[in-house]
């Protein structure tokens, strides 16, 4: 196969690897077609320009024209009219080229496959393919063609942001393509013509297994590093101002009592369930931050697409779908069943729908009245495995454990007492839930959920009571004090379905608590018993209770303060951290080793090519001598700048014997190249390089031997100065 065709193919493979990284950014595989087209167009145009020896000006014109055609017909085809570009097409192309990267950083992955989001990935892919192929076919610098795909790969990682898991296939493809391209170019630029085929075959026999081993080592080490989870990766979206900004407003919990007491109740929205298990509640907000007075949300909202990012920790779930029509529901939060995964709602570019990938909450600044949309979400399965499930750990859940520093001693002490008899995490939380359900429900209680209000609820005696605001807050505080990642959810209960679905009014407003479990996601707990509530205008059915353990009796007095158990920390977690750290160290060492190997091979190939391509015949003969001296250094022959060429040859024979016989014939040619009054002829040049090749064969009769491999990777010839090597010619 033609050498140039092989190099162009490897350049395309390396660039395709960078395109595969966008798989976590887009919702479907529709992005692959335009990125594949960008790769093919970039490679074909660059190869055509190189093979036909086009001048730089014509090459630039062809490249620019090819990209414009690619962008118009491959990315922004929806803006065409009768197959022809319009003014809107030109605007879309310009915005995609110059502002596409900014738009990408405003969307919540997985994003819809749209032209305005594809502009930057297509540009980067096309540019990497064009530059890599041009450098491969127009230059002899060994490492040059690998640089554009690596840069494009790094840019794709930055644009994709925090994605769960390890980019296995793209990483393997990039490593294999770039390393193989480097190996082949090192051979093609560094081997004399007479022994080219045999030498290249022997080097490939060693290089291909080495590439496979290095790629496997790098991938395995990367999978054991902390970066493999995606939790600690840098995401430029965190540095940009949130594109969907929600005006500061009072916490949803503070509005709860006012809605409960409204007369007559307002119709807020309707829910028509279309699939999945029967819904008993629907959430609008998730509150994760408590300062001792108020529960608030720290969510950042990115622009939502039709497909929404699922909770990566929720693997045991059931899907539910509903059609929701908004009437008088105040914003900014949208009702949602469970963790939303799909949304069918027309977007307003000025007031887009926002989605928090951290909490699964939808929000918007636009007026909600009259909005109608389909939404699909995932609910945790209530199966036997939940009873033995573990609470989620990790840095992303630390904020759900935080409590203000002025935490009253009652809370950790009460949490410890309530959970002491239960062996499982779910059982401990069910004890807290049942204890709070047994407290008196009183919708006339003073609103508020500060530490003071919660202490009054827990220690006020039989006459003290509270409603969902205090109970949900108390559960979340007690759960966090016991070491569980908890948050407060605000939403509405779904009561009395009709043929048209659920009609939700202001009297259905509610609050509950949620705890995150491995495999199950956010599991709701109901600390409010509404079965016997009065004064709210209608009889309410009892909501499902998370646990069935009998409640503890009320405490006669505050218990003695006991240290809160640290459920989040465990020896296993520490062991995993050590293992991840060791994996990261191994990955770094492997990367450094790989870099060293590539640099040594590339530099030796570059020096060999430079010596063979010297501008004069004397320089070419001296280049052959310098190559021979490098081979002697690799075999441990002491070479000094004070030695003449003949003395160097004699010393080589003394150390290596007949294996260094070719040096004896090469020494006079090198001496003549320095001191003879006339320039060496072409025959002398050919003889010098033939003797250098003969020396290689004599030193390494078996080209795949350990001695040969060690010499190939020996850095000593590169560490000795040019002056010392030149001195040995005299």
Secondary structure by P-SEA (a helix, b strand, c coil): ccaaaaaaaaaaaaaaaaaaccccccccccaaaaaaaaaaaaaaaaaaaaaacccaaaaaaaaaaaaaaaaaccccccccccccccaaaaaaaaaaaccaaaaaaacccccccccccaaaaaaaaaaaaaaaaaaaaccccccccaaaaaaaaaaaaaaaccccccaaaaaaaaaaaaaaaaaaaaaaacccccaaaaaaaaaaaaaaaaaaaaaaaaaaaaaaccccccccccccccccccccccccccccccaaaaaaacccccccbbbbbccccccccccccccccccccbbbbbcccccccccccccccccbbbbbbbbbbbccccccbbbbccccccccccccccccbbbbccccccccccccccccbbbbbbbbbbccccccccccccccccccccccccccaaaaaaaaaaacccccaaaaaaaaaaaaaaccccccccccccaaaaaaaacccccccccaaaaaaaaaaaaaaaccbbbbbbbbbbcccccccccccccccccbbbbbcccccbbbbbccccccccccccccccccccccccccccccccccccccccccccaaaaaaaaaaaaaaaaaaaaaaaaaaaaaaaaaaaaaaaaaaacccaaaaaaaaaaaaaaaaaaacccccccccaaaaaaaaaaaccccaaaaaaaaaaaaaaccccccccaaaaaaaaaaaaaaaaaaccccccaaaaaaaaccccccccaaaaaaaac
